[in-house]
Amino acid sequence: MHNIQETYTHKPYLWEENNELFYSLSAYLKERFGTKVQRITLEATLDCPNRDGTKAYGGCTFCTADGSSAGAFDTNDPISKQLQEGIKLFGERFGAKKFIAYLQSFTNTYAPIEKLKKIYDEAISHPDVVVLAIGTRADCLQDEILDLIETYNNKVEIWLDIGLQTVHNTTLDLINRADTVENFFDAVSRVKKRNLIVCAHTIFGLPGETKEMFYETMKLLSKSPIDAIKIHQLLVLEKTKIARDFHEGKFRTLEKDEYVSLVCDFLEMLPPNVVIHRLFAEAKPGELIAPSWAEQDNGRRNKQQILQEIKAELIKRGMKQGAKQPL
């Protein structure tokens, strides 16, 4: 076990009182809104500064040409139509009464202010939308954009999903991120001053990274003022630049047991008020090259199996989220 010690005590959160092992997004949404809340992934068809030549070309080496789109709706449809279709579909399928409008693919703060305002206005145009979640990069959160986003904070809850991936600039350069860890923490500081919610994204298993490097990412995020986290294993997907390096044997992906152990280490470090949005990444059918354990099982995603293994490991350790803090 790495060098971590307990440093604080706290009054139990509701998720702990309910004997859960970590603060799941579903628990947060139930506490916050008191009803079923369903996420609707919307496509704004924007770009990224490391794709269009502003800072680099081609995008992050792990990202697909469609920006890892969920592919749920026709990208040619306006946001308002995608939203209406999503509310009808997921309302009937899951019995949801409230919805999260999630702008996921590419960088959804990377456009002129007027265009962003039109996108955001349409994304919250239905009265049952209670959250606007905006996927973005730290270098695309200039103050004038945050000024705009802040105006929506009295209408819906705002989540800024900010990609970090790793705190190591050498790795960020390797994956063609064209951004820095310093930009990330500066953006988080400015976002938090506006009372907006930050959900950080991190990836375990990026090429060249060691366990010690993963732990450094964990430690810095655990000490930061983030509100939520998405943790992913690296997925090597078809038609990505990172796939070529994988086929040439330049790196290996994490084994399932390695990944489960790392996730549990991170959960132990994270303060108990940080909401866990995701612990496992999924690929669209036919895209995945590696790791094989992340592949669909008999046509069904194995997300629940991985989550159960994470919980089983925490139980085995006698641990839960927030049990330990980094030195």
C-alpha positions in Angstrom: 0.0 0.0 0.0 1.3 3.4 -0.9 2.1 6.1 1.7 -1.2 7.6 2.7 -2.5 8.5 6.2 -5.9 9.6 7.6 -5.9 13.3 8.4 -9.4 14.3 9.2 -12.8 13.3 10.6 -16.2 14.4 9.4 -19.9 14.1 10.0 -21.2 11.2 7.9 -22.9 12.1 4.7 -26.2 10.6 3.7 -24.5 8.1 1.3 -22.5 6.8 4.3 -25.5 6.6 6.5 -27.1 4.5 3.8 -24.0 2.1 4.0 -22.8 3.0 0.5 -19.1 2.9 -0.2 -18.8 6.1 -2.3 -20.8 9.2 -3.2 -22.4 8.1 -6.5 -24.0 10.5 -8.9 -27.3 8.7 -8.5 -27.2 9.4 -4.7 -26.4 13.0 -5.3 -29.2 13.5 -7.8 -31.7 11.8 -5.5 -30.7 14.1 -2.6 -30.6 17.2 -4.8 -33.7 16.8 -6.8 -35.8 14.1 -5.0 -36.7 12.3 -8.2 -35.3 10.3 -11.1 -33.0 12.5 -13.2 -31.8 11.3 -16.6 -28.9 12.6 -18.6 -29.5 13.5 -22.3 -26.3 13.8 -24.4 -26.6 16.6 -26.9 -24.4 17.3 -29.9 -23.4 20.9 -30.5 -20.9 20.0 -33.3 -18.2 22.4 -32.1 -14.4 21.8 -32.4 -11.3 21.7 -30.2 -8.2 24.0 -30.4 -5.9 21.0 -30.7 -7.9 19.8 -33.7 -8.4 22.8 -35.9 -4.8 24.1 -35.9 -5.3 26.9 -33.3 -2.9 25.0 -30.9 -2.4 21.7 -32.7 -4.0 19.3 -35.3 -5.8 16.0 -35.0 -7.0 16.3 -31.4 -6.0 14.1 -28.4 -4.5 10.8 -29.6 -7.1 8.7 -27.8 -10.1 10.6 -29.2 -12.2 9.4 -32.2 -13.0 11.6 -35.1 -16.5 12.3 -33.7 -15.1 13.4 -30.4 -16.2 10.3 -28.6 -19.8 11.1 -29.4 -22.5 9.1 -27.8 -24.2 9.0 -31.2 -27.6 9.2 -29.6 -29.1 11.9 -32.0 -28.7 13.3 -35.4 -25.9 15.9 -35.2 -27.6 17.9 -37.9 -30.6 18.5 -35.7 -30.8 21.7 -33.6 -30.1 21.3 -29.9 -33.8 22.0 -29.1 -34.9 19.1 -31.3 -32.4 16.7 -29.8 -33.5 17.7 -26.4 -37.2 17.2 -27.1 -36.5 13.7 -28.6 -34.3 12.8 -25.6 -36.9 13.8 -23.1 -39.6 11.8 -24.8 -37.3 8.8 -25.2 -35.8 8.7 -21.8 -39.0 9.8 -20.0 -40.8 6.8 -21.4 -37.9 4.3 -21.1 -36.8 5.2 -17.6 -39.7 7.1 -16.1 -37.5 10.2 -15.6 -39.2 13.4 -14.6 -36.1 15.7 -14.7 -33.2 15.9 -17.1 -29.5 16.8 -17.5 -28.7 18.5 -20.7 -25.2 17.3 -21.4 -23.0 18.8 -24.1 -20.3 16.1 -24.3 -18.4 15.8 -27.5 -15.5 18.1 -28.4 -15.1 21.4 -26.5 -18.4 23.1 -25.8 -17.1 26.5 -24.8 -15.0 26.8 -28.0 -17.1 29.2 -30.1 -18.1 32.9 -30.3 -20.2 34.1 -27.3 -23.3 34.6 -29.5 -23.1 31.0 -30.8 -22.6 29.6 -27.3 -25.5 31.5 -25.9 -27.8 30.1 -28.6 -26.6 26.5 -27.8 -27.0 26.9 -24.0 -30.4 28.6 -24.4 -31.7 25.7 -26.5 -30.2 23.2 -24.1 -32.2 24.5 -21.1 -35.3 25.4 -23.1 -37.5 22.6 -21.6 -38.8 23.3 -18.1 -37.8 19.8 -16.9 -34.1 20.4 -17.5 -32.5 20.9 -14.1 -28.8 20.7 -15.0 -26.7 22.0 -17.8 -23.5 20.0 -18.1 -20.8 21.4 -20.4 -17.9 19.3 -21.5 -14.8 21.5 -22.1 -11.1 22.1 -21.7 -9.3 24.4 -19.3 -7.9 26.6 -22.0 -11.3 27.3 -23.4 -12.7 28.9 -20.2 -11.9 32.5 -20.6 -13.5 34.9 -18.2 -16.0 36.3 -20.8 -17.2 32.7 -21.4 -17.5 32.1 -17.7 -19.5 35.4 -17.5 -22.0 34.0 -19.9 -22.2 30.6 -18.2 -22.7 32.2 -14.9 -25.9 33.9 -16.1 -27.5 30.4 -16.3 -26.8 29.6 -12.7 -30.1 31.0 -11.4 -32.0 28.9 -14.0 -30.4 25.5 -13.7 -27.5 23.8 -11.9 -24.3 24.2 -13.9 -21.7 21.5 -14.2 -18.5 22.2 -16.0 -16.9 18.9 -17.1 -13.2 19.9 -17.5 -10.8 17.4 -19.0 -7.5 17.0 -17.1 -6.6 13.4 -17.8 -3.2 13.6 -15.9 -1.2 16.2 -14.0 1.9 15.4 -16.0 2.6 17.9 -18.8 5.0 15.4 -20.5 2.1 13.0 -20.9 -0.2 15.8 -22.1 2.3 16.7 -24.7 2.6 13.0 -25.7 -1.2 12.7 -26.3 -1.4 16.0 -28.2 -3.5 17.6 -25.5 -1.9 21.1 -26.2 -2.8 22.2 -22.7 -1.2 22.2 -19.3 -2.0 21.1 -15.8 -1.4 24.7 -14.7 -4.2 25.8 -17.0 -6.5 23.3 -15.4 -6.0 24.3 -11.8 -6.2 28.0 -12.8 -9.5 27.4 -14.5 -10.9 25.4 -11.6 -10.0 28.3 -9.3 -11.8 30.8 -11.5 -14.8 28.6 -12.0 -15.2 28.0 -8.2 -15.2 31.8 -7.5 -18.4 31.9 -9.6 -20.1 29.2 -7.6 -20.2 26.7 -10.5 -19.8 23.0 -10.2 -16.5 21.4 -11.4 -16.4 17.8 -12.6 -12.8 16.8 -13.4 -12.0 14.0 -15.9 -8.9 11.8 -15.4 -7.6 8.8 -17.3 -5.6 5.9 -15.9 -3.3 4.0 -18.2 -2.0 6.7 -20.5 1.2 5.8 -22.4 4.4 6.0 -20.3 2.7 6.7 -17.0 3.7 4.7 -13.9 1.7 4.0 -10.8 3.6 6.7 -9.1 2.5 9.1 -11.8 -1.1 8.0 -11.3 -0.8 8.6 -7.6 0.5 12.1 -8.2 -2.6 12.9 -10.2 -4.8 11.4 -7.5 -3.1 13.4 -4.8 -3.4 16.8 -6.6 -7.0 16.2 -7.5 -7.8 15.1 -4.0 -6.5 18.4 -2.6 -8.2 20.5 -5.2 -11.7 22.2 -4.8 -13.4 20.0 -7.4 -17.0 18.9 -6.8 -17.1 15.8 -8.8 -14.9 13.3 -10.7 -15.1 11.1 -13.8 -12.4 8.3 -13.7 -11.7 6.4 -16.9 -9.5 3.6 -17.9 -7.7 4.3 -21.2 -9.6 2.9 -24.1 -7.7 2.1 -27.3 -10.3 2.7 -30.0 -10.3 2.0 -33.8 -9.1 4.8 -36.1 -7.3 6.8 -33.3 -3.6 7.8 -33.3 -3.1 6.0 -30.0 -4.2 2.7 -31.7 -1.1 2.8 -34.0 1.2 3.1 -31.0 -0.6 0.2 -29.3 -0.3 -2.1 -32.3 3.4 -1.2 -32.5 3.9 -2.3 -28.8 4.8 1.1 -27.5 2.6 0.7 -24.4 0.2 -1.7 -22.8 -3.2 -1.1 -21.3 -4.0 -1.8 -17.7 -5.2 -5.2 -16.6 -8.6 -5.2 -14.9 -7.2 -6.0 -11.4 -4.7 -3.1 -11.8 -7.4 -0.7 -12.7 -9.8 -1.8 -9.9 -7.0 -1.3 -7.4 -6.1 2.1 -8.7 -9.7 3.3 -8.6 -10.0 2.1 -5.0 -6.8 3.9 -4.1 -8.3 7.1 -5.5 -11.6 6.7 -3.8 -9.9 6.3 -0.5 -8.1 9.6 -1.1 -11.0 11.7 -2.4 -12.9 13.8 0.2 -16.3 12.3 1.0 -18.2 15.3 -0.5 -16.8 14.7 -4.1 -19.5 13.1 -6.2 -18.4 10.1 -8.3 -19.9 10.6 -11.8 -18.1 7.7 -13.4 -15.7 4.9 -12.6 -15.5 3.0 -15.9 -15.3 4.1 -19.6 -17.4 2.4 -22.3 -16.9 2.3 -26.0 -19.5 2.1 -28.8 -19.9 -1.3 -30.3 -17.2 -2.2 -32.8 -14.8 0.6 -31.6 -12.8 -1.1 -28.9 -9.3 -2.5 -29.5 -8.1 -2.8 -25.9 -8.3 -3.6 -23.0 -10.3 -6.7 -23.8 -11.9 -6.8 -20.3 -13.7 -3.5 -21.2 -15.5 -5.2 -24.1 -19.2 -5.9 -24.1 -20.2 -9.2 -22.7 -22.7 -11.1 -24.9 -24.0 -7.8 -26.3 -24.3 -6.1 -22.9 -21.9 -3.7 -21.4 -20.0 -5.0 -18.4 -20.2 -1.8 -16.4 -22.1 -3.3 -13.5 -19.6 -6.1 -13.2 -16.7 -3.7 -12.9 -18.5 -1.6 -10.4 -19.2 -4.7 -8.3 -15.5 -5.6 -8.4 -14.6 -2.1 -7.2 -17.1 -2.3 -4.4 -15.8 -5.8 -3.5 -12.2 -4.5 -3.3 -13.3 -1.7 -1.0 -15.1 -4.1 1.2 -12.1 -6.4 1.3 -9.9 -3.5 2.3 -12.4 -2.3 4.9 -12.4 1.1 3.2 -14.7 3.7 1.6 -14.5 7.1 -0.1 -12.6 9.6 2.0 -11.1 7.1 4.5 -7.6 8.4 3.7 -6.0 11.6 2.5 -2.6 12.0 0.8 0.3 13.4 2.7 
